[in-house]
Amino acid sequence: MWKRTGFAVCLLLWSLPSLAVCPVWSPSRAQDEVSRLQQQLAQWNEHYWKQGASEVSDAVYDQLSARLAAWQRCFALEPVNSAPVLPGGSVKHPVAHTGVQKLAGKQALRRWMAGKTDLWAQPKVDGVAVTLIYRNGELAQAISRGDGLAGEDWTAKIRAIPSIPEMVSGALANSVLQGELFLRTENHIQKQAGGLNARAKVAGAMMRRDESSILNDLAFFVWAWPDGPATLAQKLVELSKAGFSHEAQYSVPVSTVEDVEKLRSRWFTSELPFVTDGVVVRSGTEPAGNTWLPGQGNWVVAWKYEPPEEIAMVKDIQFAIGRTGKISVVALLEPVQLDDKRVQRVNLGSVRRWQELDVAPGDQIAISLAGQGIPRIDSVAWRSLVRDKPVPPAPRFTPLTCFYASAECQEQFIARLVWLSSPKALGIEGLGESGWRGLNQAHHFEHLFSWLALTKEQLQSTPGISPERGLQLWHRFSLVREKPLIRWLIALGAPLPQPTLKVTADTTWQQMRTRNEKEWQRFPAIGAEKARQIVAFMHASEIKKLSAWLSEQGIKAFQ
């Protein structure tokens, strides 16, 4: 199909919310940033077309192309041609490749389909576009797409692909076929396996001078037969007779956008013999081939799948201190939509990893959804010219700090509160970070368990908490008093491995405090270093004070 031509940039702009905000740059910096991105896109294009090397995904390339166009508008810079200069080659296509217009979504497709009849949907097979020319029943020539008007002679390589017929008959005996050279797959599910870098593998095999074993794994999907039989239905019959079998199997008549949507979803989640990146909707009839021009195929459109990753601009870098004192780095983003999630922040990991990633405000990063829909950074797609990165806080916090509240302990203290109310610890439902911050601000907690001393009246009169919810919290706080010691140890953050926690479930707090390092090493999953950490935890002054306070409050686990 129409790959990496910038043809769909204008259609993509509206779907990138962060593009609506122009960067705050001086004219000279804007010129520099635009020039650098322009050069990078040109380099990626050259590597892609001349070497078959895909250094970034199509989603990243398309979004950065759209971002470039937006920056040019923001600063009234002369726009670059949206279609890059592609290697045209020396062999002219008998019929130009028009490409396929990419629509932005369901409503755009609905508008395009309005009033049209005899429409068909096909998977948008992800491969490399080629023209096959049959003369007198024989495969006479194969031409790479090139710039749509002319390409390279790939005849020898195409003839070495066993799945492509060398001899045809009937209506196909003298024909021009346009289609996708693709990598055959077995039981490929696009939603699970993604693109497999299949297109780059095909392009690489065709561009290498030597023979490649991968040619045995290639096949051809015909998506255009200019000047062939009058209707697509008739074309499918003839193609099937000639051995092009996928076309009839994966061409489905459609009349509504809902029909297309169902097929798009089915092909995205079903086993297919090829990699796909969306669905194509085409008219069953086409104009004469001598009228075809690159970028002007208005009888066929594509509705691509949502990209597995999105480009987001970094607005700011912030540092968060967790309950164990570890510092993590968070990137605040211009909002982007990933699947059904609006993503405005992503965790970059530790300070060391952030420094290795080299992420600064103004950078464009590629993000995707990991397991359970958690946003993650995949790569830095584009770095801003100015590297203005904040200084991380000094690493002065440890697993034994901030059990008591203080100004400098604010973040680790709140993180400890959030942890103790989690299902793994004391399991206090209905309290998250914002709730704990509100309680702490209203009642000025002295330490990690000060909330146990709050009265019913105090909770019911807390700003931002209704009397009903205050009463509910009081009941939940009261219930945790009966929790077993193992849950309180988890709430405190005791460095006890899970197997040891289970073994020591019936042990008292006093027994735990009297064990030395050698005795701890007799328990499962505890070595010398872990034993040292446990003993240090048990005898830490803040832990000693907290355990005594919990005992005074009547918490059975500490009595």
Salt bridges, closest charged atoms under 4 A:
GLU33 OE2 - ARG29 NE 3.09
GLU33 OE1 - ARG36 NH1 3.25
GLU46 OE2 - LYS50 NZ 3.70
GLU55 OE2 - HIS47 ND1 2.07
ASP58 OD1 - ARG4 NE 2.83
ASP58 OD2 - ARG199 NH1 2.16
ASP62 OD2 - LYS102 NZ 3.58
ASP126 OD1 - LYS3 NZ 3.53
ASP126 OD1 - ARG199 NH2 2.25
GLU180 OE2 - LYS3 NZ 3.23
GLU238 OE2 - LYS241 NZ 3.75
GLU258 OE2 - ARG110 NH2 3.21
GLU261 OE1 - LYS106 NZ 2.90
ASP277 OD2 - LYS124 NZ 3.27
ASP277 OD2 - ARG199 NH2 3.67
ASP277 OD2 - LYS304 NZ 3.68
GLU286 OE1 - LYS235 NZ 3.01
GLU286 OE2 - ARG282 NH1 3.74
GLU356 OE2 - ARG352 NE 3.52
ASP358 OD2 - ARG383 NE 3.41
ASP358 OD1 - ARG387 NH2 3.25
ASP358 OD1 - LYS389 NZ 2.80
ASP363 OD1 - ARG387 NH1 2.62
ASP378 OD1 - ARG376 NE 3.38
GLU408 OE1 - ARG396 NE 3.65
GLU411 OE1 - ARG437 NH2 2.96
GLU429 OE1 - ARG476 NH2 3.97
GLU433 OE2 - ARG437 NE 3.03
GLU482 OE1 - LYS556 NZ 3.26
GLU529 OE2 - ARG532 NH2 2.71
